[in-house]
Amino acid sequence: MTREPVHSDAAPAAIGTYSQAMRAGDTLYISGQIPLDPASGELVHGDMAVQIRQVFDNLSAVATAAGGSLNDAVKITVFLTDLSHFATVNEIMAEYLEPPYPARAALGVASLPKGAAVEADAILAL
């Protein structure tokens, strides 16, 4: 099976030794996205809802570049530095996804790259 990198200019460029996503057959693995503005490469300013929306905008942009959408997600993992924002994640995910929702894990973590408060990655079946 061949692996093919996927890139979108509508999502932030990788800030390390990774691709925005890799496609293997009909499966797309989207790297963790933090709330970076794709144009500036800086964290967005605003409350947690603004930050979570930016994460899902970034995931969506990469999914679109691969010819899919977040509704193709089979698994999403969300990392939060404060799990009290879990309810906000649920509300915003419902704006980006239609039922049946993908499998999901939410983890509380001590810190994330660039001091972000939220990160999410996704696996899609295209």
Helices and strands as residue ranges (DSSP letters): E 3-6, E 21-24, E 27-33, H 48-65, G 70-72, E 73-80, G 83-85, H 86-96, E 103-108, G 113-115, E 118-125
